[in-house]
Amino acid sequence: MPQTIILKNVELLSDCDELIQTDITISDDCITSIGTAMETGDKARVIDCIDKLAIPGLINTHTHAAMSLFRSYADDMLLMDWLENKIWPAEANLTAEDVYYGTLLAIAEMLKTGTTTFADMYFYMPQVAEAVAESGIRAVLARGMTGLGANALQSLAESEAFYRDYHHTADERITVMLGPHAPYTCPPDYLKKVVALAQKLGAEIHIHLSETAGEVENCFKQYGKSPIELMSELGVLDCGVLAAHCVHVSTEDIQIMRQKQVRVAHNPGSNMKLASGIAPVPQMLAAGLCVGLGTDGAASNNNLDMLEEIRLTALLHKVSTRDPLVIPAQTAVKMATAFGAQALGLSDKVGRLAPGLKADIVLLDMNSPHWCPRHNRLSLLAYSASAGDVHTVIANGKIVVENRRLITIDEEKLLYEAHKRSMRLTGK
């Protein structure tokens, strides 16, 4: 029998950003109505939502979830030094069980900070899928692949098997993409194999593109073109692409991305911390590109707090362009919700609060000094809200966080296991 939940007297912002106090009725995994709920006797669970703001579950468009095990292990370093001398050597010691607990640690953090959907690129992906299935979160998963080394062809085979075994599983909460890491780790011949596999499966691609100036310079030296131009030439961009970072892209690159309908995962916190640069997001949006928000992994952020990414996005682009009107609150919030859903190919399911969409809903507690006075809820959401305001989280119609407490995850056991495994991996 379908579970029914009624959120009574909840505040929400309409698609026109008008404030409404209303009821939201959830039946099974979907929002069935927004408006005065019918009396249902004992058949529904009714939650009093006075002083609660309902928002769509936040969408993190780029993570490496299990890298939460490396949080605070290697900070204040150049990107390639960080990767080659710290992260990659530690990752070489990862086991499948480590990845399961590292992913679950990331999921716990994401759920408690209001994220109900995330896109992940990593390895030991069956264990990632297991953590997703158990926790109740929604995910777009890609087995990370590199075309260098002895495991290049094996990772292709594992990606195909993972797609066939897990795509649209866990009550259809799991979507699978292919995950070639980047042009500098995947030579052209290898990327052609990825394209052929994507076409065979009907899968889309999640890839890092143009993250650093050095990456772009090296691509020009080696191939005489930018990473975006190279990906277009190789057919990668014809597969449906979620491109992480895109910090160093030219006007010509942006036009190619628009023509190929590339969706961008903008990671302001990680890009700032690694000093990668500032992505030209205002120009991308003006060109009609879909730009969602991501955190990247907790080893380079160092948290997975999407409310923080909303604020960083709005502030970073204001100061970098010296234009206080660029990336207003409305746009920053949409980048973490509706635009994020579009970036992941899920806009028919999540990203907005509307009847017929999946019930991925976050309730923010506004009973705090930083929510007073409440002149403008949208402004408060973008510039004042914090992770501690997340009170209740509903994912796919099920309560996964209630009164700030995880329901589907044993947090005490998880923290013990994650800390123990991190100490082993980093030799501390």
Phi and psi in degrees as a GROMACS rama.xvg file:
@    title "Ramachandran Plot"
@    xaxis  label "Phi"
@    yaxis  label "Psi"
@TYPE xy
-59.504  140.492  PRO-2
-81.4578  134.195  GLN-3
-116.85  130.817  THR-4
-125.195  132.59  ILE-5
-116.909  121.281  ILE-6
-93.6374  103.863  LEU-7
-88.7895  138.916  LYS-8
57.5328  38.6701  ASN-9
-90.2955  148.794  VAL-10
-96.0794  140.603  GLU-11
-150.099  161.347  LEU-12
-101.426  127.812  LEU-13
-71.3441  174.79  SER-14
-61.8468  -19.5323  ASP-15
-94.8397  10.2715  CYS-16
63.1602  26.0782  ASP-17
-87.7792  137.154  GLU-18
-78.6169  131.058  LEU-19
-129.35  138.475  ILE-20
-108.071  121.906  GLN-21
-155.91  -169.932  THR-22
-116.442  146.122  ASP-23
-118.414  124.803  ILE-24
-104.917  129.44  THR-25
-116.946  128.498  ILE-26
-125.44  123.147  SER-27
59.0707  -112.798  ASP-28
-109.807  6.69111  ASP-29
-124.034  155.946  CYS-30
-77.1819  120.807  ILE-31
-99.1996  -26.8648  THR-32
-159.451  151.947  SER-33
-125.601  113.342  ILE-34
150.918  -177.931  GLY-35
-58.0068  121.871  THR-36
-77.4508  145.626  ALA-37
-72.7972  146.398  MET-38
-66.7491  131.79  GLU-39
-123.753  10.3352  THR-40
63.2025  -128.37  GLY-41
-93.7835  6.15199  ASP-42
-82.3357  -16.5595  LYS-43
-122.237  152.468  ALA-44
-92.0468  122.022  ARG-45
-105.024  126.395  VAL-46
-114.33  122.539  ILE-47
-75.5808  121.49  ASP-48
-116.258  29.7687  CYS-49
-58.628  134.132  ILE-50
65.6092  23.0993  ASP-51
-114.816  137.212  LYS-52
-104.935  124.348  LEU-53
-92.0332  130.424  ALA-54
-130.574  158.487  ILE-55
-61.2287  147.327  PRO-56
-53.7448  134.745  GLY-57
-70.4698  151.199  LEU-58
-123.785  115.777  ILE-59
-96.1526  107.069  ASN-60
-85.6264  -0.357982  THR-61
-159.521  114.943  HIS-62
-142.958  166.39  THR-63
-128.482  83.9932  HIS-64
-57.5472  -45.6429  ALA-65
-67.4817  -12.2748  ALA-66
-70.0783  -2.15132  MET-67
-58.0223  -24.656  SER-68
-66.1317  -17.6379  LEU-69
-105.692  13.8376  PHE-70
-58.5058  129.168  ARG-71
69.8345  7.29092  SER-72
-78.6796  -38.4403  TYR-73
-143.851  96.8523  ALA-74
-120.82  164.916  ASP-75
56.597  52.311  ASP-76
-134.112  158.554  MET-77
-68.4706  149.058  LEU-78
-54.6303  -54.0509  LEU-79
-69.4052  -34.4215  MET-80
-62.7288  -43.2671  ASP-81
-60.5398  -46.4194  TRP-82
-69.0846  -53.3241  LEU-83
-73.0541  -33.027  GLU-84
-104.982  -12.0164  ASN-85
-125.488  -58.8761  LYS-86
-73.0716  -52.7128  ILE-87
-61.4378  -41.4919  TRP-88
-61.9158  -38.4672  PRO-89
-69.2391  -39.4063  ALA-90
-64.3267  -27.5876  GLU-91
-61.2783  -21.4005  ALA-92
-96.2714  0.650752  ASN-93
-66.0856  140.517  LEU-94
-107.198  167.931  THR-95
-59.765  -39.3409  ALA-96
-68.7715  -34.973  GLU-97
-58.8193  -45.4622  ASP-98
-64.0082  -38.4547  VAL-99
-58.4301  -50.1958  TYR-100
-71.5202  -35.5929  TYR-101
-64.421  -40.0032  GLY-102
-66.5643  -43.0717  THR-103
-63.4677  -35.6947  LEU-104
-62.1408  -43.9235  LEU-105
-64.3256  -42.4033  ALA-106
-62.446  -42.8095  ILE-107
-58.6142  -44.5969  ALA-108
-64.6588  -43.0187  GLU-109
-64.7852  -46.5126  MET-110
-60.7748  -42.4916  LEU-111
-71.7374  -14.3404  LYS-112
-109.369  12.1452  THR-113
95.1358  9.40743  GLY-114
-91.8825  128.56  THR-115
-114.841  -7.55443  THR-116
-141.198  136.775  THR-117
-141.866  152.292  PHE-118
-106.797  128.798  ALA-119
-126.265  141.317  ASP-120
-129.198  116.139  MET-121
-162.751  -152.971  TYR-122
-134.747  178.44  PHE-123
52.3513  48.8488  TYR-124
-66.6109  -27.1632  MET-125
-58.7753  -34.1224  PRO-126
-72.772  -33.3243  GLN-127
-63  -45.6438  VAL-128
-61.8893  -36.5486  ALA-129
-62.0949  -44.3208  GLU-130
-63.9678  -39.5531  ALA-131
-63.3222  -47.3834  VAL-132
-61.1635  -42.2506  ALA-133
-71.2397  -35.6327  GLU-134
-83.2753  -24.3405  SER-135
94.7253  -2.26273  GLY-136
-76.0873  166.125  ILE-137
-105.268  144.199  ARG-138
-150.404  149.178  ALA-139
-114.548  111.481  VAL-140
-112.672  140.343  LEU-141
-138.045  130.333  ALA-142
-75.1733  115.884  ARG-143
-63.4306  135.247  GLY-144
-128.214  140.793  MET-145
-124.59  144.519  THR-146
-92.5445  8.6961  GLY-147
-110.523  138.594  LEU-148
100.234  176.49  GLY-149
-70.7697  -21.3903  ALA-150
-96.6326  11.5417  ASN-151
-59.7765  -50.97  ALA-152
-71.9966  -33.474  LEU-153
-62.2259  -39.7748  GLN-154
-67.1651  -32.0089  SER-155
-63.4014  -46.128  LEU-156
-63.9451  -40.2712  ALA-157
-66.5474  -35.5929  GLU-158
-64.3283  -42.5455  SER-159
-64.236  -44.9001  GLU-160
-63.1833  -39.9957  ALA-161
-64.528  -41.7785  PHE-162
-60.7805  -47.3746  TYR-163
-66.6542  -33.2443  ARG-164
-86.5234  -27.5649  ASP-165
-123.863  -11.6902  TYR-166
-62.2105  126.836  HIS-167
63.0616  34.0638  HIS-168
-100.287  -175.803  THR-169
54.9614  58.5508  ALA-170
57.9362  32.8627  ASP-171
63.778  20.3402  GLU-172
-79.5442  -16.3337  ARG-173
-104.595  124.87  ILE-174
-113.259  142.12  THR-175
-115.042  132.295  VAL-176
-116.378  172.351  MET-177
-95.6067  145.808  LEU-178
-128.011  62.9076  GLY-179
-61.4113  130.126  PRO-180
-60.3459  -57.1598  HIS-181
-170.217  162.241  ALA-182
-59.8133  -30.5906  PRO-183
-80.9273  -8.32424  TYR-184
-115.343  -4.59885  THR-185
-130.046  98.1918  CYS-186
-62.1858  162.507  PRO-187
-52.7956  -44.3084  PRO-188
-61.312  -36.2152  ASP-189
-70.7695  -42.0571  TYR-190
-62.9635  -32.039  LEU-191
-63.0857  -37.0206  LYS-192
-66.0603  -38.4312  LYS-193
-63.9713  -43.1104  VAL-194
-60.9384  -44.6735  VAL-195
-60.9624  -40.412  ALA-196
-67.8265  -41.2635  LEU-197
-59.9444  -43.5406  ALA-198
-65.9293  -38.7747  GLN-199
-63.2321  -41.6874  LYS-200
-89.2122  -21.0423  LEU-201
76.1581  28.352  GLY-202
-95.4439  152.923  ALA-203
-94.6902  176.355  GLU-204
-125.307  136.722  ILE-205
-116.597  119.646  HIS-206
-146.076  149.954  ILE-207
-82.3933  131.97  HIS-208
-137.706  133.073  LEU-209
51.0881  48.7258  SER-210
-77.003  -38.3654  GLU-211
-126.503  158.555  THR-212
-63.364  -38.3882  ALA-213
-62.2926  -39.0681  GLY-214
-60.3845  -44.437  GLU-215
-68.289  -43.1308  VAL-216
-60.2528  -44.1496  GLU-217
-65.785  -35.5746  ASN-218
-65.926  -40.9319  CYS-219
-63.5743  -41.4715  PHE-220
-64.059  -40.5512  LYS-221
-83.342  -38.3142  GLN-222
-121.833  -7.48096  TYR-223
74.4193  19.1405  GLY-224
-155.376  164.638  LYS-225
-74.2789  162.653  SER-226
-55.6937  -38.8609  PRO-227
-64.7229  -46.078  ILE-228
-61.9394  -40.965  GLU-229
-64.292  -43.6175  LEU-230
-64.4832  -36.1707  MET-231
-65.3128  -44.3792  SER-232
-62.6212  -36.0202  GLU-233
-82.7463  -6.5663  LEU-234
89.0292  1.10713  GLY-235
-60.1619  -42.7142  VAL-236
-72.7844  -8.20477  LEU-237
-86.6122  -3.2075  ASP-238
-93.9086  -5.33681  CYS-239
87.2858  103.618  GLY-240
-123.177  133.148  VAL-241
-101.393  110.914  LEU-242
-105.498  115.821  ALA-243
-81.5132  135.976  ALA-244
85.5878  -78.6244  HIS-245
49.5955  48.7196  CYS-246
-76.2548  -44.529  VAL-247
-109.067  78.0234  HIS-248
-122.798  141.971  VAL-249
-89.6373  172.895  SER-250
-58.8018  -38.7812  THR-251
-66.3774  -40.1495  GLU-252
-59.6046  -45.0978  ASP-253
-62.2563  -37.1307  ILE-254
-65.8478  -40.8262  GLN-255
-61.8303  -44.8963  ILE-256
-61.9622  -37.8852  MET-257
-65.8562  -44.4584  ARG-258
-63.0223  -36.6322  GLN-259
-92.5383  2.06766  LYS-260
55.7141  42.0612  GLN-261
-69.3445  134.526  VAL-262
-102.415  139.432  ARG-263
-108.911  136.634  VAL-264
-103.545  105.445  ALA-265
-89.222  127.886  HIS-266
-121.372  74.2652  ASN-267
-61.8373  -42.8278  PRO-268
-62.004  -48.3231  GLY-269
-65.8144  -43.4132  SER-270
-62.0502  -37.0817  ASN-271
-69.4302  -44.5659  MET-272
-66.3829  -38.9133  LYS-273
-87.5097  1.91689  LEU-274
55.8568  36.5862  ALA-275
-72.9519  -26.7333  SER-276
126.657  -173.304  GLY-277
-117.607  117.082  ILE-278
-65.5343  142.367  ALA-279
-78.3887  62.3893  PRO-280
-61.1853  -43.5442  VAL-281
-57.066  -40.5198  PRO-282
-67.2458  -38.2704  GLN-283
-62.7841  -46.5369  MET-284
-63.4325  -41.1884  LEU-285
-63.5088  -29.4494  ALA-286
-81.0601  -5.05585  ALA-287
92.346  12.6167  GLY-288
-75.4077  148.505  LEU-289
-84.7421  122.438  CYS-290
-124.402  115.838  VAL-291
-101.664  177.742  GLY-292
-112.826  146.549  LEU-293
-141.44  165.819  GLY-294
-100.035  -21.8796  THR-295
67.7599  -171.202  ASP-296
-77.4372  159.217  GLY-297
-69.8585  -10.2273  ALA-298
-77.3049  -15.3862  ALA-299
-128.658  23.545  SER-300
-123.792  -61.1544  ASN-301
-114.672  23.8446  ASN-302
-132.697  175.961  ASN-303
-117.121  36.5353  LEU-304
-89.8273  104.734  ASP-305
-73.8124  -25.1605  MET-306
-63.0182  -37.0143  LEU-307
-66.3664  -38.7803  GLU-308
-65.6894  -34.8979  GLU-309
-59.3284  -49.8483  ILE-310
-64.5528  -44.2592  ARG-311
-59.9163  -40.7596  LEU-312
-61.0403  -48.7835  THR-313
-63.0365  -43.5484  ALA-314
-75.0335  -42.4998  LEU-315
-58.7634  -45.2387  LEU-316
-77.9216  -25.6876  HIS-317
-63.9109  -49.4384  LYS-318
-73.1694  -34.3309  VAL-319
-71.754  -28.6525  SER-320
-99.2764  -7.2368  THR-321
54.7948  38.8361  ARG-322
-131.315  106.068  ASP-323
-69.2027  -8.39214  PRO-324
-92.2881  -12.5241  LEU-325
-78.6479  143.697  VAL-326
47.2367  69.6645  ILE-327
-69.2694  172.512  PRO-328
-53.1817  -44.8106  ALA-329
-56.5847  -45.663  GLN-330
-66.9135  -44.0304  THR-331
-61.1196  -41.5755  ALA-332
-66.8441  -41.363  VAL-333
-64.974  -31.9836  LYS-334
-63.5969  -27.1764  MET-335
-93.9934  -1.60762  ALA-336
-130.62  -90.5713  THR-337
-61.7787  -44.9022  ALA-338
-67.294  -36.5452  PHE-339
-62.4532  -41.4167  GLY-340
-61.6467  -42.8899  ALA-341
-63.5229  -40.4259  GLN-342
-60.5963  -32.7103  ALA-343
-95.5117  3.82273  LEU-344
72.9253  27.5194  GLY-345
-120.845  19.3701  LEU-346
-68.0194  -15.2808  SER-347
-84.2847  -1.8404  ASP-348
-120.097  -43.794  LYS-349
-138.929  178.565  VAL-350
103.059  -16.3939  GLY-351
-140.937  164.005  ARG-352
-104.32  106.774  LEU-353
-157.485  146.481  ALA-354
-55.6823  137.046  PRO-355
96.5215  -19.4747  GLY-356
-86.3445  162.6  LEU-357
-63.5432  146.072  LYS-358
-84.8259  77.0861  ALA-359
-108.382  100.163  ASP-360
-134.715  138.219  ILE-361
-117.439  132.902  VAL-362
-105.601  119.383  LEU-363
-98.9058  131.471  LEU-364
-82.5379  117.383  ASP-365
-94.7157  7.96511  MET-366
-84.0525  65.1511  ASN-367
-145.309  154.512  SER-368
-56.2938  -36.5091  PRO-369
-75.4302  -2.69653  HIS-370
-102.95  10.1329  TRP-371
-122.316  131.526  CYS-372
-80.1321  163.773  PRO-373
-102.602  64.2579  ARG-374
-66.6847  -40.0894  HIS-375
-147.425  107.159  ASN-376
-63.7474  -37.0701  ARG-377
-64.5798  -42.844  LEU-378
-63.0124  -42.8362  SER-379
-62.1108  -40.092  LEU-380
-62.9371  -43.061  LEU-381
-77.8096  -36.9965  ALA-382
-112.487  -16.5127  TYR-383
-118.949  -30.5369  SER-384
-62.1233  150.162  ALA-385
-135.034  166.097  SER-386
-58.6333  -31.5753  ALA-387
-66.6394  -11.5063  GLY-388
-80.9258  -13.8519  ASP-389
-70.3324  113.434  VAL-390
-100.395  -49.7306  HIS-391
-135.29  139.128  THR-392
-128.844  128.482  VAL-393
-115.639  125.822  ILE-394
-124.914  123.506  ALA-395
54.2425  36.4745  ASN-396
84.0946  0.44711  GLY-397
-115.945  139.904  LYS-398
-75.0213  119.861  ILE-399
-112.231  -19.8988  VAL-400
-134.029  128.415  VAL-401
-134.572  125.392  GLU-402
51.065  43.395  ASN-403
70.3978  12.4901  ARG-404
-113.907  132.433  ARG-405
-66.3135  133.662  LEU-406
-98.0684  -36.6963  ILE-407
-96.9331  -3.3646  THR-408
-129.175  134.475  ILE-409
-80.7976  95.5907  ASP-410
-64.8758  -39.9761  GLU-411
-62.4485  -47.1279  GLU-412
-63.9159  -41.5644  LYS-413
-61.0811  -46.4572  LEU-414
-63.6939  -37.8383  LEU-415
-62.5001  -50.0944  TYR-416
-64.926  -42.8361  GLU-417
-64.0233  -43.6576  ALA-418
-64.6321  -44.3129  HIS-419
-59.6529  -44.9441  LYS-420
-70.3138  -37.4076  ARG-421
-63.296  -41.3503  SER-422
-62.5178  -37.82  MET-423
-67.483  -43.2056  ARG-424
-67.5309  -34.7976  LEU-425
-98.0463  -1.22813  THR-426
70.0855  27.1646  GLY-427
